Amino acid sequence: MERPLAITPTTEPAGIRLRGTLGASTLPLLETSLERLLDQTGDVVLDLAGVTFVDSAGLRALVRAAASLEARGRRLLLENPRPQLFRLAEAVGYGIPAATMQSPGR
């Protein structure tokens, strides 16, 4: 069973801090939170330090959010991603731009 997902809004930088799992059972909560961020201005930062597991559904949600932001001239910045995220993205054929995987301000 997946751990629940806890989402905490952040203001500096603007975004959310995630804790728990990004998977099929937590997808609705993740997608709702990401959709709210699309309506804001500027880049969006996701702090993934507390994320313990990501499956393909969670990865897909991140990729869709990044594409939506890119279409608006903005970026999704993933802070503190675990190596598992890169391995999963490679395994399923999702390209994650290097600029997405940086800490803000770099």
N, C-alpha and C positions, 0 to 999 in steps of 0.2 A: 504494500500500500504506500502511495506517495505521501510525503509530508505536506501539510497544507502550505499555501503560499501566503506570506505576509508582505504587504506592500506599504511603504512609507513614502509619502511625497517629500521631495527635497526642494529647497528654494535656491541654494547657492552651492552647486549649480542647479539649475532647473531640471527636474527629472523625478525619478523614483529609485528607492532602495528596495531591492528584492531579497527575500529570505525564504528558503525552502526549495521546492521543486518547480521546474517549468515543464509540465507534462500535460497529458490529455485531461486529467481531472482538474487541473488548475488553469486550463486554457481560457475559459470564459472570464475569469477574474483578470488574468493577464491582458487579454485583448481589450477589455473594457478600460483598463488603466492606460494602455497604450493609445487607444482612441482619444481619450481625454487630452493626452499630451500633444496630439496632432493639431489641436485647436489653439495651442499656445504659440508664441513666437520664439524664434531662436533655436539653437541646437538643443537636443534632449539627451540627458545623461542617465544611463541605467547603471547603478552600482550593483554589481553581481557578486560581491564578496560573500554574501550569505547564501548564495545559490549552491545547493548540494548535488543537484541532478538536473540534466536537461535532456529531453527526448526530442524526436524529430518534430513533434507538434509544437513544442516550445521554441525550437529553432526556427520553424516556419513563421511563427508569430513575430519573432525578432526581425527576420528577413523582410517580411511584409511591412512592418513598421519602418524599417530603414528605407525601403523603396518609396513608401508614401512620403516620408520626410524629404528624401532626395528630390522627388517631383516638386516639392515646395521650396527647393533651394536650401534645405536644412540638412543636418546630419544627426544620426543616432550614434552616440558615443557610448561604448560599453567599457565601463570601468571595472577593473579587477576580474576579468573573465578567467575561468579555469581552463586549463589546457584541453579538457574534455570537449569544450565547445568547439574548438578548432578541429579536433579529430572528428567529431560528429559532422560538422559542416563539410569537411573533406569527404567523408564516407558517403554522404547523401548527395554530393555534388553541388552544394550551395557555395557560391563564392562570397566570402565576407571581406569587403574592402579593408585594407590595412588601416585606413583612416578611421574606420568604425571602432577598431580595437585599441584605441589610445585613450589615455587619460585626458580630460579637458585641460586646456591651457598649454598643451605640448605642441 
